[in-house]
Amino acid sequence: MAKAIHSMIRVLDEDRSVAFYDTAFGLKVAERLDFDSFTLVYLSNPESEFELELTVNKDQSEPYDLGNGYGHFAVSVEDVAAEHARFTEAGLNPRKLVDFAPGGEVIARFFFVQDPDGYEIEVLQRGGRYL
């Protein structure tokens, strides 16, 4: 059986991205591997063994073109309303809190936020299939 261990995104500014993911999700640097042309930064927290890998290409000076394919990274939290308020107070500019209720029953409560490079992150209320 395969085990998901990390997801990778390319970022322009290591310090800015590390600060964002720490402030937003409590992700800390688990390991940093520096090479001639790029650096890999693995972020994690005690909630999960899954890591977010930041790739910093040293010759990249312009923001990455994220393309037109919609994708996102998702996390679950105990109290999504409290996290929305915390993100707002921290100046992270979360979008509105949404109750997703197709057919009248709420199946997910969430908001989205963008990281400094424009990647979308979904923050979901923990419960149901979103543990």
Buried (B, 14 or more C-beta within 10 A) or exposed (E): EEEEEBEEBBBBBBEEBBEBBBBBBEBEBBEBEEEEEBBBBBBBBEEEEEBBBBBBEEEBEEEBEBEEEEEEBEBBBEEBEEBBEBBEEEEBEBBEBBEEEEEEEEEBBBBBBBBBBEBBBBBBBBEEEBE
